């Protein structure tokens, strides 16, 4: 694993005019490139930007690597702004990023030479700090730097990186972050208590005192503090002190905590806190503390300091950790701070919370690996180790993948996995349903992906109504049709008709007869049956090669709905029930179970970009899929390549894998003069009850 650290250093120079002129030119020409990109309908590639702006920037006196940084920085800004649906960005800060070819650092004299306009060099004397000496021991590598100029001061941000091997985790440490302390609990891999401790955190109290002083001055001089320089500087002084105190305190507690974790070789378990300030609303005093509470900064410092030491970090759900007994039974609350365990011991709620966090980390660990023990970090394959600076790289391929199965006792699958080399895992559960008792057991197995033959690469594009697979280099494609949208809408209309009939008859909603009638539809069983049949067909196709799938983002269906605001309620229901993520999850599980290697790649623009020239495609038919699957032809206006949208998506998945991972050219069809891609279409066979009759017709 590679760890990157950035250090901020002040710098001085006898003549700052050349440096300021360079930074101003760097900012202005970055703004110029941003303005030009903003006018385009798409985000151009680095190659296109280089061909368009390189000569213009070189004429202005920039070096070759300066031009590269300007183009890349402008592209990043525009891409992030359009992704967040923001307005046109305007750059104001005087900042420049420099590669190692554009600076020279003398570690003995601490002098930094920077290349500016017209091949001139500027010397900067760095204000060195003693804690930076640890990055000069030879294990760290200095990468790019960032130079900034503001308020008449020069700041240099040095970026160091090194490869770290994660240690073997012998224990787990649960960490509970509070206003005035950091509480930790260490347990072994069997869940037994090893150690507990509390690290005081006084930074919040001290920073709050400075903030109160600043607010009193603002209330006393309600108008003057904005215009009178002395009062304004005094307010800023207390704000800077509060910020410095918080930063120093966070570094102190995180450093002490990592030292304890290093002593026990522990895996650090932190709380997965999200939107805490917006969800919590207390008294005025509490809200003031909450606004200064730097819990995210503490977690960030703990995380990167632990990675530097080779310690792993995990995040778990903190819900009810201070209200649940870690040893079973029920807690007896004495007051808001102290609780009594079922054994009679009186402890603080902070200790209970950290204890529960450690146990939850242990539970998630055993749930992932199937046995309590050491978890080796998964490494990337050899072809990905060399892609250090690769952008939009795929998710790492696991050499050893662990598969878990949840089976109900009594089913034929139970004996299949029981006698098939699978290990029973802890965590079985009982369930009573309809006067029947069910036992759910979980099996686990370590499997190693096959590496014998990866000459065949299959791009698997999962859609609402089909799964399309493109085989490379045979240039064959197959589309397996499921018609999920037709099934979902059919069940939706039948369910609405049943609810309407029973509500008219009995005048109530949600009664037992309605539930019984809806349960007889068997919608969940039908969808699961189609899903498993579909996965079996996919495995039959990709069993002799490497599968390339999409890395689906979280809530991607909700993002599609938010983007297409014209969708009606029926289309929204159809998209949410399309089971795209469910099929994707089952396909990955089955690939791992059958030892078929797979890679996840970024799916952005795979269905809208031409696999030949990369241009934006134009649709030739409608894209609606309400009545089931229909071919959706797309055409490239540049090279005139024409094919189905789903086949193009599968081809682009293979192209991304070959370009970003393998790093060689792709031999895809070269336009209309090459033979067409061989394309076949098949349908998942289902019973008559799987295709419900629509209650009302739909239009495409």
VEXMI-357689 format. One line per 10 residues: number of its first residue (from 1); their letters; for each residue x, y, z of C-alpha. Coordinates in Angstrom, 2 decimals. Each point is the difference from the previous one (the first is absolute). Last residue first. Example, Ala and Ser with C-alpha at 12.3 -4.5 7.8 and 13.67 -1.06 7.14 Angstrom:
// VEXMI-357689
2	sa	13.67,-1.06,7.14  -1.37,-3.44,0.66
END
This chain:
// VEXMI-357689
700	xxxxxxxxxx	-42.90,3.61,-25.47  -3.62,-0.36,1.03  -1.49,-2.03,2.80  -3.23,-1.97,-0.06  -2.05,-0.55,3.16  -0.24,-2.92,2.41  3.00,-1.65,-1.61  -0.19,-3.78,-0.15  2.68,-1.59,2.14  3.03,-1.65,-1.64
690	xxxxxxxxxx	1.47,-2.19,2.73  -3.19,-2.03,0.31  0.52,-1.43,-3.46  3.32,-1.52,1.03  3.34,1.53,-0.90  2.67,-0.53,-2.64  2.70,2.68,-0.01  0.16,1.39,-3.52  2.73,-0.16,-2.62  1.46,2.57,-2.41
680	xxxxxxxxxx	3.00,-0.46,-2.28  2.52,2.53,-1.29  3.05,-0.52,-2.20  1.79,3.35,-0.06  0.03,1.39,-3.51  2.86,-0.68,-2.40  2.22,3.08,-0.43  -0.89,2.72,-2.51  -2.59,1.65,2.29  2.42,1.01,2.73
670	xxxxxxxxxx	3.26,-1.50,1.19  -1.26,-3.02,1.96  1.85,-0.39,3.35  3.71,-0.82,0.20  0.79,1.82,3.22  3.46,1.44,0.60  1.97,-0.92,3.10  0.01,1.05,3.67  -1.33,-3.21,1.56  -1.83,1.90,2.70
660	xxxxxxxxxx	-1.17,3.34,-1.38  -0.10,-0.73,-3.73  -1.03,-3.66,0.06  -2.55,0.44,2.80  -1.48,3.14,-1.51  -0.37,-1.69,-3.41  -1.69,-3.04,1.51  -2.53,2.24,1.76  -0.40,2.03,-3.21  -1.00,-3.14,-1.92
650	xxxxxxxxxx	-2.63,-0.88,2.65  -1.50,3.50,-0.27  0.02,-0.17,-3.81  -1.90,-3.29,0.17  -2.56,1.65,2.30  -0.51,2.97,-2.33  -0.46,-2.16,-3.11  2.29,0.69,-2.93  1.11,2.64,-2.48  3.51,1.31,-0.73
640	xxxxxxxxxx	-0.29,3.06,-2.18  3.60,1.15,0.74  -0.90,3.55,1.05  -3.77,0.09,0.47  0.13,-3.21,2.07  -3.30,-1.85,-0.11  -2.08,-1.65,2.71  -2.71,-2.62,-0.51  -2.24,-0.90,2.92  -1.29,-3.54,-0.46
630	xxxxxxxxxx	-3.16,-0.63,2.05  -0.35,-1.62,3.41  -3.23,0.15,1.94  -3.12,2.14,-0.18  1.44,2.86,2.07  3.41,0.12,-1.68  0.14,3.57,-1.32  3.16,0.89,-1.95  -1.57,1.03,-3.29  1.82,-0.68,-3.26
620	xxxxxxxxxx	3.03,1.42,-1.87  1.85,1.26,3.06  3.11,2.14,-0.66  3.35,-1.07,1.39  2.62,2.30,1.56  3.46,-0.53,-1.43  2.48,-2.52,1.42  1.42,-1.05,-3.39  -0.77,-3.72,-0.18  -1.95,-0.84,3.17
610	xxxxxxxxxx	-2.28,3.03,-0.64  -1.13,1.60,3.24  -3.57,0.01,1.37  -0.31,-3.49,1.47  3.39,-0.12,1.76  -0.25,3.68,1.02  0.91,-0.73,3.65  0.12,-3.71,0.84  3.22,0.11,2.09  1.49,-3.47,0.01
600	xxxxxxxxxx	-0.51,-3.13,2.13  2.21,-3.00,-0.82  -0.79,-3.73,0.01  1.78,-3.32,0.37  -2.17,-3.17,-0.12  0.52,-2.16,3.07  -3.53,-1.47,-0.12  -0.94,1.56,3.36  1.61,3.34,-0.91  -1.94,0.18,-3.25
590	xxxxxxxxxx	-3.16,-1.05,1.83  0.37,2.78,2.56  0.75,2.61,-2.69  -3.05,-1.06,-2.04  -2.21,0.07,3.11  1.07,3.57,0.84  -0.52,1.29,-3.56  -3.42,-1.66,-0.17  -0.99,1.73,3.25  1.43,3.33,-1.17
580	xxxxxxxxxx	-2.08,-0.12,-3.17  -3.07,-1.25,1.87  -2.47,2.06,-2.12  -2.16,0.87,3.00  1.28,3.57,0.41  -0.17,0.64,-3.75  -3.56,-1.28,-0.32  -1.23,1.96,3.02  1.44,3.21,-1.45  -1.55,-0.80,-3.37
570	xxxxxxxxxx	-3.42,-0.45,1.63  0.35,3.21,2.02  0.70,2.13,-3.05  3.42,0.86,-1.33  0.56,3.62,-1.04  2.70,0.62,2.64  2.52,-2.16,-1.79  3.17,0.80,1.98  -1.59,-0.72,3.36  -1.35,-3.32,-1.27
560	xxxxxxxxxx	3.38,-0.98,-1.43  1.65,0.95,3.29  -2.52,-2.10,1.92  0.93,-2.96,-2.20  3.70,0.62,0.69  -0.56,-0.10,3.76  3.59,-1.03,0.60  2.16,-0.22,-3.08  0.03,-3.09,-2.26  3.48,-1.19,-0.90
550	xxxxxxxxxx	-0.89,-1.51,-3.35  1.12,-3.47,-0.97  2.97,-1.52,-1.86  0.03,-3.81,0.02  3.20,-1.96,-0.65  -0.10,-3.18,-2.06  -1.28,-3.59,-0.33  -3.13,0.24,2.21  -1.30,3.18,-1.67  -2.88,-1.48,-2.05
540	xxxxxxxxxx	-1.24,-2.74,2.32  0.34,2.39,2.94  -2.33,2.52,-1.66  -2.61,-2.70,-0.64  0.13,-1.07,3.65  -0.35,3.62,1.10  -3.16,0.41,-2.07  -1.57,-3.11,1.48  0.79,1.28,3.49  -1.54,3.43,-0.68
530	xxxxxxxxxx	-3.09,-1.43,-1.66  -0.67,-2.22,3.02  0.63,2.88,2.43  -2.45,2.20,-1.88  -2.67,-2.72,0.07  0.52,-0.68,3.69  -0.31,3.69,0.89  -3.16,0.46,-2.07  -1.76,-3.03,1.47  -3.44,1.49,-0.80
520	xxxxxxxxxx	-1.51,-2.07,2.82  1.49,2.41,2.53  -2.17,2.79,-1.34  -3.19,-1.98,0.63  1.11,-0.92,3.54  0.93,3.60,0.79  -3.34,1.22,-1.28  -1.84,-2.61,2.06  1.88,0.99,3.15  -0.94,3.65,-0.11
510	xxxxxxxxxx	2.33,2.74,-1.29  -2.63,2.37,-1.31  -3.63,0.29,1.10  -3.41,0.43,-1.69  -0.74,-3.69,-0.14  -1.05,-0.44,-3.61  1.41,3.22,-1.43  3.32,-0.55,1.79  0.13,-3.58,-1.25  -0.50,0.99,-3.63
500	xxxxxxxxxx	2.42,2.95,0.05  2.72,-2.03,1.70  -0.38,-2.81,-2.52  0.10,2.42,-2.96  3.08,1.77,1.36  1.79,-3.33,0.43  -0.89,-1.04,-3.53  1.26,3.31,-1.37  3.29,-0.21,1.88  0.43,-3.66,-0.88
490	xxxxxxxxxx	-0.26,0.79,-3.67  2.28,3.00,0.34  2.73,-2.09,1.62  -0.33,-2.86,-2.50  0.12,2.28,-3.03  2.97,1.89,1.45  1.85,-3.25,0.69  -0.12,-1.04,-3.65  2.77,-2.61,0.55  1.85,0.00,-3.35
480	xxxxxxxxxx	3.46,-1.56,-0.28  1.94,1.96,-2.64  2.98,-1.70,-1.66  3.01,1.65,-1.60  2.83,-1.35,-2.11  3.21,1.79,-0.90  2.18,-3.13,0.50  2.65,2.18,1.72  -1.86,0.72,2.27  -3.48,-1.27,0.88
470	xxxxxxxxxx	-2.81,2.49,0.62  -2.72,-0.93,2.52  -3.36,1.80,0.23  -2.30,-0.46,2.99  -3.60,0.93,-0.58  -3.08,1.92,1.11  1.36,2.51,2.54  3.61,-0.18,-1.06  3.14,-1.94,0.93  2.94,0.39,-2.42
460	xxxxxxxxxx	2.47,-2.89,0.22  3.22,0.49,-2.01  1.64,-3.37,-0.52  3.73,-0.41,-0.44  1.53,-3.12,-1.52  3.79,-0.27,0.25  -0.34,-0.26,3.77  0.76,-3.69,0.25  1.75,-1.66,2.92  -0.63,2.63,2.66
450	xxxxxxxxxx	-2.88,-1.61,1.89  -1.30,1.96,3.00  0.76,-1.51,3.39  -2.83,-1.12,2.26  -0.38,0.22,3.76  -3.31,-1.43,1.16  -2.78,1.06,2.32  -3.37,-1.51,0.93  -2.76,1.74,1.93  -2.90,-1.70,1.78
440	xxxxxxxxxx	-3.63,1.07,0.10  -2.27,-2.26,2.09  -3.74,0.22,-0.69  -2.88,-0.76,2.39  -3.49,-0.20,-1.50  -3.27,1.34,1.42  -0.31,2.49,-2.89  3.49,1.40,0.54  2.35,-0.59,2.94  3.65,0.84,-0.64
430	xxxxxxxxxx	3.21,-1.33,1.52  3.50,1.36,-0.54  3.48,-1.32,-0.76  2.87,2.39,0.71  3.07,-2.20,0.05  1.26,-1.44,-3.25  -0.35,-3.50,-1.41  2.85,-0.76,-2.37  -0.57,-0.84,-3.68  1.78,-2.99,-1.56
420	xxxxxxxxxx	-2.94,-1.27,-2.04  -1.71,-2.27,2.50  -1.62,2.79,2.03  -0.41,2.18,-3.10  -2.09,-2.54,-1.89  -1.58,-1.29,3.20  -1.46,3.44,0.73  -0.89,0.65,-3.64  -2.52,-2.85,0.15  -2.02,2.00,2.57
410	xxxxxxxxxx	-0.43,-1.26,3.55  1.96,2.77,1.72  -0.46,3.37,-1.69  3.15,1.17,-1.75  2.03,3.20,0.26  3.12,-0.28,-2.15  3.32,1.77,0.45  2.82,0.34,-2.54  3.52,1.14,0.82  2.19,1.17,-2.87
400	xxxxxxxxxx	3.73,-0.61,-0.20  1.75,1.71,-2.91  -2.39,2.92,0.31  -0.08,2.21,-3.09  0.44,3.63,0.97  -2.73,2.42,-1.01  0.56,1.52,-3.40  2.13,3.07,-0.68  -1.68,3.34,-0.60  3.41,1.66,-0.14
390	xxxxxxxxxx	3.20,-2.04,-0.15  2.93,1.63,1.75  1.45,-3.16,1.49  -0.98,-2.46,-2.73  2.91,-2.38,0.58  -1.75,-1.96,2.74  -3.07,-0.44,-2.20  1.52,-2.59,-2.36  1.30,-1.98,2.97  -3.40,-0.58,1.52
380	xxxxxxxxxx	-1.15,2.16,2.92  0.53,-1.14,3.54  -2.62,-0.91,2.57  1.05,0.78,3.56  0.40,-3.19,2.07  -2.70,-0.41,2.62  1.23,-1.63,3.21  -2.38,-2.18,1.93  -3.58,-0.57,0.92  -1.57,-2.04,-2.71
370	xxxxxxxxxx	-2.32,0.67,-2.95  2.16,2.75,-1.46  -2.50,2.80,-0.51  -2.46,-0.83,2.78  2.92,-0.64,2.32  1.35,3.49,-0.60  -3.44,1.59,0.21  -0.51,-1.70,3.36  3.45,1.07,1.22  -0.68,3.60,-1.00
360	xxxxxxxxxx	-3.29,-0.22,1.83  1.83,-1.32,3.06  2.48,2.90,-0.09  -2.82,2.51,-0.40  -1.89,-1.60,2.90  3.01,0.48,2.28  0.45,3.60,-1.15  -3.67,0.73,0.79  0.11,-1.72,3.41  3.14,1.94,0.88
350	xxxxxxxxxx	-1.70,3.26,-0.97  -3.10,-0.94,1.97  2.11,0.06,3.14  0.50,-3.05,2.20  -1.66,-1.55,3.08  0.60,-3.74,0.41  -2.96,-2.09,1.21  0.34,-2.88,-2.49  -3.06,1.24,-1.92  1.93,3.24,-0.64
340	xxxxxxxxxx	-0.87,3.19,1.88  0.03,3.30,-1.86  1.59,3.41,0.62  -0.19,3.10,-2.19  -3.64,1.08,-0.42  -0.93,-1.42,3.39  -0.12,-3.41,1.71  -1.08,-1.87,-3.15  -0.38,-3.74,0.53  1.14,-1.90,-3.07
330	xxxxxxxxxx	-1.78,-3.15,-1.14  1.32,-3.48,-0.69  2.88,-0.83,-2.28  3.70,0.68,0.47  0.26,3.18,-2.13  -3.18,1.45,1.55  -1.76,2.32,-2.42  -0.76,3.68,0.59  3.41,1.57,-0.82  0.31,-1.92,-3.30
320	xxxxxxxxxx	-3.59,0.87,-0.96  0.93,0.85,-3.62  3.76,0.25,-0.56  -0.02,-1.75,-3.43  3.52,-1.24,-0.71  3.20,1.44,-1.51  3.26,-1.92,-0.39  3.69,0.97,0.26  3.05,-2.21,-0.65  3.39,0.69,1.57
310	xxxxxxxxxx	3.20,0.33,-2.06  1.50,2.85,2.04  -0.64,2.52,-2.79  -3.50,-1.43,-0.36  -0.68,0.67,3.68  1.14,3.62,-0.30  -2.27,0.41,-3.05  -3.08,-1.36,1.73  0.52,1.56,3.41  0.44,3.43,-1.60
300	xxxxxxxxxx	-3.15,-0.46,-2.11  -2.01,-1.22,3.00  1.11,3.01,2.04  -0.83,2.35,-2.89  -3.45,-1.53,-0.36  -0.68,0.41,3.71  0.99,3.68,-0.03  -2.56,1.24,2.54  -0.22,3.75,-0.54  -3.62,0.06,-1.23
290	xxxxxxxxxx	-0.94,-2.64,2.56  1.22,2.14,2.86  -2.18,2.91,-1.12  -2.91,-2.39,-0.53  0.34,-1.25,3.58  0.01,3.52,1.44  -3.07,0.98,-1.98  -1.84,-3.16,0.98  -0.32,-3.01,-2.23  -0.58,-0.79,-3.68
280	xxxxxxxxxx	1.78,-3.01,-1.49  -0.72,-1.14,-3.56  1.67,2.89,-1.83  3.16,-0.06,2.10  0.40,-3.76,-0.29  -0.21,-0.14,-3.78  1.83,-3.36,-0.05  1.92,-1.81,2.72  1.39,-3.46,-0.79  1.52,-0.56,3.43
270	xxxxxxxxxx	3.56,-1.28,0.11  1.51,-3.50,0.38  3.82,-0.11,0.15  1.53,-3.39,-0.82  2.43,-0.67,2.80  3.66,-0.94,0.13  -0.24,0.45,3.83  2.87,2.51,0.29  -0.85,1.52,-3.40  -3.56,0.64,1.17
260	xxxxxxxxxx	1.34,1.79,3.10  2.32,2.13,-2.13  -2.85,0.71,-2.43  -2.08,1.37,2.88  2.80,2.24,1.23  0.53,1.48,-3.48  -3.74,0.52,-0.50  -0.28,1.77,3.36  2.90,2.39,-0.75  -0.84,0.74,-3.64
250	xxxxxxxxxx	-3.59,0.86,0.94  1.22,2.23,2.82  2.35,1.91,-2.32  -2.69,0.57,-2.62  -2.58,1.07,2.59  2.41,2.41,1.67  1.04,1.48,-3.35  -3.61,0.62,-1.02  -0.85,1.65,3.32  3.13,2.14,-0.22
240	xxxxxxxxxx	-0.83,1.07,-3.55  -3.51,1.03,1.06  1.39,1.91,2.99  2.36,1.92,-2.30  -2.74,0.66,-2.54  -2.10,1.75,2.61  3.01,2.07,1.05  0.77,0.85,-3.62  -3.54,1.30,-0.50  0.15,2.09,3.16
230	xxxxxxxxxx	3.28,1.61,-1.02  -1.08,0.57,-3.62  -3.23,1.77,0.75  -2.44,-0.80,-2.84  -1.67,-3.33,0.80  0.54,0.21,3.76  -1.61,3.47,0.07  -3.53,-1.15,-0.75  -0.96,-2.29,2.91  2.89,1.13,2.19
220	xxxxxxxxxx	-1.14,-1.63,3.25  -1.67,-2.89,-1.80  3.07,-0.66,-2.17  2.29,0.24,3.02  -2.18,-2.47,1.87  0.10,-2.35,-2.99  3.82,0.09,-0.08  0.22,-0.77,3.72  -2.48,-2.88,-0.39  2.12,-1.39,-2.85
210	xxxxxxxxxx	3.12,0.14,2.10  -1.70,-1.94,2.82  -1.37,-2.56,-2.49  3.53,-0.72,-1.20  1.08,-0.81,3.56  -2.96,-2.32,0.63  0.36,-1.74,-3.37  3.74,-0.54,0.45  -0.32,-1.70,3.37  -0.10,-3.58,-1.30
200	xxxxxxxxxx	0.93,-2.47,2.73  1.05,-3.51,-1.16  -2.01,-2.77,1.69  0.98,-3.65,0.23  -1.09,-3.61,-0.22  1.93,-3.24,-0.44  -0.27,-3.66,-1.04  -3.70,-0.94,0.10  -0.81,-3.31,-1.66  -1.73,0.06,-3.40
190	xxxxxxxxxx	1.83,-3.03,-1.39  2.20,2.13,-2.30  1.20,2.01,2.98  -1.68,3.09,1.43  1.37,3.52,0.52  -2.23,2.84,1.24  0.54,3.69,-0.72  -1.42,3.24,1.35  0.92,3.41,-1.45  -0.86,2.82,2.37
180	xxxxxxxxxx	-1.70,3.39,0.47  -2.56,0.29,-2.82  -0.08,-3.71,-0.85  1.65,-2.40,-2.45  -0.54,-3.73,0.66  2.78,-2.26,-1.30  -0.33,-3.81,-0.16  3.36,-1.76,-0.17  0.28,-3.46,-1.54  2.73,-2.56,0.69
170	xxxxxxxxxx	2.61,-2.07,-1.86  -0.14,1.92,-3.28  2.90,-1.01,-2.26  1.72,3.12,-1.20  -0.76,1.90,-3.18  2.98,0.43,-2.34  0.61,3.66,-0.80  1.21,1.47,-3.31  1.22,3.59,0.18  -1.19,3.49,-0.82
160	xxxxxxxxxx	1.01,3.58,0.75  -1.78,3.15,-1.24  1.54,3.38,0.91  -2.36,2.98,0.22  1.88,3.29,-0.35  -1.38,3.23,1.44  1.04,3.53,-0.96  -1.29,2.97,1.98  -1.19,3.45,-1.16  -3.60,-0.71,0.98
150	xxxxxxxxxx	-0.10,-3.01,-2.31  2.50,-1.82,-2.22  -0.18,-3.76,-0.59  2.49,-2.57,-1.30  -1.04,-3.65,-0.31  2.48,-2.85,-0.16  0.06,-3.25,-1.98  1.76,-3.10,1.34  2.57,-0.37,2.76  0.62,-3.67,0.81
140	xxxxxxxxxx	0.01,-1.30,3.55  2.13,-2.91,1.20  3.25,1.96,-0.29  0.07,1.50,3.50  -1.17,3.41,-1.26  -3.66,-0.31,1.04  1.02,-0.30,3.66  1.73,3.39,-0.29  -3.38,1.71,-0.46  -0.63,-0.01,3.78
130	xxxxxxxxxx	2.94,2.39,0.43  -1.60,2.80,-1.95  1.58,1.81,-2.94  -0.76,3.59,-0.99  0.93,-0.45,-3.66  2.24,2.47,-1.85  -1.36,0.43,-3.51  2.14,0.43,-3.11  -1.69,1.00,-3.29  1.01,-1.47,-3.36
120	xxxxxxxxxx	-0.57,1.49,-3.44  -0.78,-2.15,-3.06  -2.30,2.64,-1.55  -2.58,-0.18,2.81  0.73,-1.74,3.31  2.17,-2.97,1.01  0.18,-0.35,3.78  3.13,-0.40,2.12  -0.52,-1.11,3.62  2.66,0.64,2.61
110	xxxxxxxxxx	0.10,-2.08,3.19  3.84,0.32,0.21  0.57,-3.73,0.40  -3.20,-1.20,-1.66  0.62,1.89,-3.24  -3.29,-0.17,-1.88  -0.19,0.47,-3.78  -3.25,0.86,-1.76  -1.65,-0.31,-3.43  0.89,-3.62,-0.85
100	xxxxxxxxxx	-1.48,-1.18,3.33  -3.42,1.12,-1.15  -1.46,3.36,1.02  -3.49,1.01,1.12  -0.77,3.72,0.00  -2.05,2.26,2.28  -0.94,3.68,-0.06  -3.60,-0.28,1.17  -2.83,1.68,-1.95  -1.32,-2.53,-2.52
90	xxxxxxxxxx	-3.56,0.45,-1.29  -2.10,-3.12,-0.55  -3.11,0.05,-2.27  -3.02,-0.99,2.06  -0.43,-3.26,1.84  -1.78,-3.22,-0.94  2.20,-2.08,2.35  1.28,-2.08,-2.94  0.34,3.15,-2.05  2.25,1.57,2.63
80	xxxxxxxxxx	2.11,-3.13,0.48  0.62,-0.39,-3.75  0.75,3.69,-0.48  2.55,0.09,2.83  1.70,-3.26,-0.97  0.33,1.11,-3.65  1.56,3.31,1.02  2.52,-1.78,2.25  0.97,-2.47,-2.74  0.56,2.71,-2.59
70	xxxxxxxxxx	1.97,2.24,2.37  2.11,-2.91,1.24  0.93,-1.10,-3.53  0.88,3.54,-1.00  2.26,0.38,3.03  1.61,-3.32,-0.94  1.01,1.40,-3.39  1.35,3.27,1.42  -2.07,3.16,-0.11  1.23,3.08,-1.90
60	xxxxxxxxxx	-3.29,1.28,-1.48  0.83,-1.63,-3.35  0.07,-3.38,1.76  -3.55,0.53,1.21  -1.36,0.57,-3.50  1.98,-2.94,-1.39  -1.42,-2.37,2.63  -3.62,1.22,-0.14  -1.78,-2.01,-2.70  2.05,-3.17,-0.38
50	xxxxxxxxxx	0.50,-0.29,3.75  -3.68,0.50,0.70  -0.91,-2.75,-2.46  2.53,-2.39,1.54  -1.19,0.77,3.51  -3.52,-0.99,-1.04  -2.79,2.46,-0.63  -2.94,0.37,2.42  -3.15,0.24,-2.10  -2.34,2.72,-1.24
40	xxxxxxxxxx	2.78,2.51,-0.47  -0.17,3.64,1.16  1.26,-0.91,3.47  3.19,-1.43,-1.52  0.92,3.41,-1.41  -0.73,1.81,3.26  2.03,-2.54,2.00  2.93,0.40,-2.41  -0.09,3.78,0.53  -0.28,-0.41,3.77
30	xxxxxxxxxx	3.09,-2.21,-0.06  1.63,2.75,-2.03  -0.83,2.57,2.66  1.10,-2.18,2.94  3.37,-0.98,-1.50  0.57,3.59,-1.10  -0.65,1.24,3.54  2.24,-2.70,1.42  2.82,0.89,-2.44  -0.32,3.73,0.70
20	xxxxxxxxxx	0.04,-0.69,3.74  3.16,-2.11,-0.37  1.77,2.62,-2.13  -0.97,2.76,2.53  1.07,-1.87,3.14  3.50,1.46,0.22  1.88,-0.71,3.24  -1.80,-3.36,0.45  -1.82,-1.51,2.96  -1.72,-3.34,0.58
10	xxxxxxxxxx	-2.56,-1.44,2.41  -0.48,-3.78,0.07  -3.14,-2.16,-0.19  0.53,-3.77,0.00  -2.07,-2.44,-2.10  0.03,-3.76,0.65  -0.78,-2.81,-2.47  -0.15,-3.66,1.03  0.23,-2.76,-2.62  -1.25,-3.46,0.87
END
